[in-house]
Amino acid sequence: MKKRTYLIGAILCVLAIAGCEKVITLDLDNADPRIVIDANVNDQFENQIVRVSKTYSFSESNKFNGISGAKVVLTTMDGDVINYSETASKGIYRSPRMRGKPGVEYTMTVTVEGKTYVSVSAMPFKVSLDSLTFKQFDFFGSINTYIAANFEDPGYTADQYRYILKVKDKVEEDAVSDDRFNNGNHAANVLYYELDDLANGDTLEVELQCIDRPVYKYFFTLEQISGDGGPPVSPENPPSNFSNGALGVFNAYTSSKRTALIKKP
């Protein structure tokens, strides 16, 4: 009788909760648009790219809201000045072909709609990606295959890394780490994107970027917001390294890439 009484009570409780349900309409105010700057300088001899855009309201479609007419200037600590030109794509700016230098601090200045936004990023010394290896892990009886980035961490600096995994030319994973636990040792960091559904002949590319600490904090926070680094945290804007309230990040980094080909028995 005790068990039956408990069951009846539980059912009544559920019905009471269901009877109290009502539709709640959220009043989502549209925030004022903000400038977003995505700027990169790497150690490859190429056109360096800066993207300048604005945020959009809840009622607008998710798109790149590029802004024309910005003045984009890169300055080195030695006083060298590189001016960027706007491309045919609205909001996309590029430098002449150039190569960034490790150990050099760069200043990115973007002037748009009457305001100037400044960011500083120091390009770390390069750590090269040695190889890619495949790793298998058993999760609750299911064996999944992942790829690991292998490299030697230098022991004389505190280093931060960003990993970009492309599968068939599409970015599928973007993650960061630091060397708190492997400073001066061999690293074999796994990128947790399942590879078991890939077919023979499919290609993978992993890019290892060496990034400075503020850039690491930006991408680490982005990971936490999206839930890639564990349970999602409360939504917030990642800590931009631009002044004057701009969103986004300026990343001066070194790049090392390796490719792999899927071969199944």
C-alpha positions in Angstrom: 0.0 0.0 0.0 2.8 2.4 0.7 4.3 1.8 -2.8 0.9 2.3 -4.4 0.2 5.5 -2.4 3.6 6.9 -3.4 2.9 6.2 -7.1 -0.5 7.8 -7.1 1.1 10.9 -5.3 3.8 11.1 -8.0 1.2 11.0 -10.8 -0.9 13.7 -9.2 2.2 15.9 -8.8 3.2 15.5 -12.5 -0.4 16.3 -13.5 -0.4 19.4 -11.3 2.9 20.6 -12.8 1.6 20.0 -16.4 -1.6 21.9 -15.6 0.5 24.9 -14.6 2.4 25.1 -17.8 2.0 28.3 -19.9 3.8 29.9 -22.8 6.4 32.6 -21.8 7.2 35.2 -24.4 10.7 36.5 -24.1 11.2 40.2 -24.9 14.6 40.1 -26.6 15.9 43.7 -27.1 18.2 44.2 -30.0 21.6 45.5 -28.8 23.4 48.3 -30.6 25.6 47.0 -33.4 29.3 46.5 -32.5 32.4 46.4 -34.6 33.9 42.9 -35.0 37.6 42.6 -36.3 39.1 39.3 -37.2 42.8 40.0 -38.0 45.7 37.6 -38.6 49.4 37.9 -39.4 51.4 34.7 -39.8 54.9 33.6 -40.8 53.9 32.5 -44.3 54.7 34.6 -47.4 51.1 35.5 -48.4 48.5 38.2 -48.4 47.5 38.7 -44.7 43.8 39.1 -44.2 41.6 41.3 -41.9 37.8 41.0 -41.8 35.8 44.0 -40.5 32.1 43.6 -39.8 29.2 44.5 -37.5 27.1 42.5 -35.2 23.4 42.1 -36.2 20.1 41.9 -34.4 18.1 38.8 -33.5 15.7 39.5 -36.4 18.5 39.5 -39.0 19.9 36.4 -40.7 23.2 34.9 -39.6 25.7 36.3 -42.1 29.0 38.2 -42.5 28.0 41.8 -42.1 31.1 43.3 -43.7 31.9 47.0 -43.6 33.5 48.9 -46.5 35.7 52.0 -46.2 37.9 51.0 -43.2 41.5 52.1 -42.9 43.6 49.1 -41.9 47.3 49.5 -41.0 49.8 47.0 -39.6 52.9 48.5 -37.8 56.0 46.6 -36.5 57.9 47.5 -33.4 60.7 48.7 -35.7 58.4 51.3 -37.3 57.6 49.5 -40.6 54.1 50.3 -41.8 52.0 48.1 -44.0 48.7 49.4 -45.5 45.9 47.0 -46.3 43.6 47.4 -49.3 39.9 46.4 -49.5 39.1 43.5 -51.7 36.1 43.0 -54.0 34.4 41.3 -51.0 32.8 43.8 -48.7 34.6 44.0 -45.3 37.7 41.9 -46.4 41.0 43.7 -46.4 44.4 42.3 -47.4 48.1 43.3 -47.2 50.7 43.0 -50.0 52.3 39.6 -49.9 54.5 39.6 -46.7 55.8 37.3 -44.1 55.6 37.9 -40.3 58.6 37.3 -38.1 58.7 35.3 -34.9 59.7 37.4 -31.9 58.2 40.6 -33.4 55.4 42.6 -31.8 52.8 43.8 -34.2 50.2 46.6 -33.8 47.0 46.4 -35.8 45.1 49.7 -36.2 41.6 49.8 -37.8 39.7 53.0 -38.3 36.1 52.7 -39.3 33.0 54.9 -39.0 35.0 57.6 -37.2 36.5 55.4 -34.5 39.9 53.8 -34.2 40.5 50.3 -32.7 44.0 49.2 -31.8 45.4 45.8 -30.9 48.9 44.4 -30.2 50.0 40.8 -30.7 53.5 39.3 -30.3 54.3 36.5 -32.7 55.8 33.6 -30.7 58.8 31.5 -31.9 57.9 28.6 -34.1 57.2 25.1 -32.9 56.9 22.7 -35.8 54.3 19.9 -36.1 56.3 16.6 -36.3 53.6 14.2 -37.4 50.0 13.1 -37.2 49.0 9.8 -35.6 45.7 8.0 -35.2 44.4 7.2 -31.7 41.5 4.9 -30.7 39.6 5.2 -27.5 36.9 3.0 -26.0 33.9 5.1 -24.8 31.3 2.9 -23.1 32.0 0.0 -25.4 32.2 2.0 -28.6 35.7 2.4 -30.2 36.2 5.8 -31.8 39.2 7.0 -33.9 40.7 10.4 -33.6 43.8 12.2 -34.8 46.7 13.5 -32.6 49.1 16.3 -33.3 52.7 15.4 -32.3 55.4 18.0 -31.6 58.2 18.8 -29.2 57.4 21.6 -26.7 60.4 23.8 -25.9 61.2 24.0 -22.2 62.4 27.5 -22.0 59.2 29.4 -22.7 55.5 29.2 -21.8 53.7 28.3 -25.0 50.2 28.3 -26.2 48.8 26.4 -29.2 45.8 26.5 -31.5 44.8 23.4 -33.6 42.7 23.7 -36.7 41.5 20.4 -38.2 40.2 20.3 -41.8 38.4 17.2 -43.1 38.0 17.2 -46.9 38.9 21.0 -46.9 36.2 21.8 -44.3 37.1 23.1 -40.8 35.7 20.5 -38.3 37.7 21.3 -35.1 39.3 24.4 -33.7 40.9 24.0 -30.3 43.6 25.4 -28.1 46.0 24.2 -25.3 49.0 25.4 -23.3 52.1 23.6 -22.0 51.3 23.6 -18.3 51.5 19.8 -18.2 54.1 19.0 -20.9 56.5 21.9 -20.8 59.7 20.8 -22.4 58.3 17.4 -23.3 56.9 15.5 -26.3 53.2 16.4 -26.9 50.6 14.2 -28.6 47.5 16.2 -28.3 44.3 14.6 -29.5 41.6 16.4 -31.5 38.3 15.0 -30.5 36.6 14.8 -33.9 35.4 11.3 -34.8 37.0 9.9 -38.0 35.3 6.5 -38.2 32.8 7.6 -40.9 35.5 8.7 -43.3 36.2 6.7 -46.4 39.4 5.6 -48.2 41.0 8.5 -49.9 39.6 11.2 -47.6 42.1 13.8 -46.6 42.8 15.5 -43.3 44.9 18.6 -42.5 46.0 19.8 -39.1 47.5 23.3 -38.6 49.4 24.0 -35.5 49.5 27.7 -34.6 51.8 29.1 -31.9 49.8 32.0 -30.3 50.4 34.5 -27.6 48.6 34.5 -24.2 45.8 37.0 -24.9 44.9 35.2 -28.2 44.9 31.9 -26.3 42.5 33.4 -23.7 40.2 34.5 -26.5 39.9 31.1 -28.2 39.8 29.3 -24.8 36.8 31.3 -23.8 35.2 30.7 -27.2 35.6 27.0 -26.6 34.0 27.2 -23.2 31.0 29.2 -24.5 30.4 26.6 -27.3 30.8 23.7 -24.9 33.7 22.1 -26.8 35.9 22.3 -23.7 33.2 20.7 -21.4 29.7 21.9 -20.3 28.8 25.3 -21.8 29.2 28.3 -19.6 27.1 31.4 -19.4 27.2 33.3 -22.7 29.6 36.2 -22.8 31.9 37.8 -25.4 35.4 36.4 -25.5 38.0 38.8 -24.2 39.0 40.8 -27.3 42.5 42.3 -27.5 41.2 45.3 -29.4 40.7 48.6 -27.8 37.6 50.9 -27.8 35.0 48.1 -27.3 35.6 46.2 -30.6 34.9 42.5 -30.6 37.2 39.9 -32.2 40.9 39.3 -32.0 44.2 40.1 -33.6 46.4 37.0 -33.9 50.1 37.1 -34.8 51.1 33.4 -35.1 53.4 30.9 -36.6 51.9 28.1 -38.7 52.9 24.5 -39.3 50.8 22.0 -41.2 50.6 18.3 -41.8 48.2 16.2 -43.9 47.0 12.6 -43.6 45.2 10.2 -46.0 42.6 7.8 -44.8 43.4 4.2 -45.7 41.2 1.4 -44.4 41.8 -2.3 -44.8 
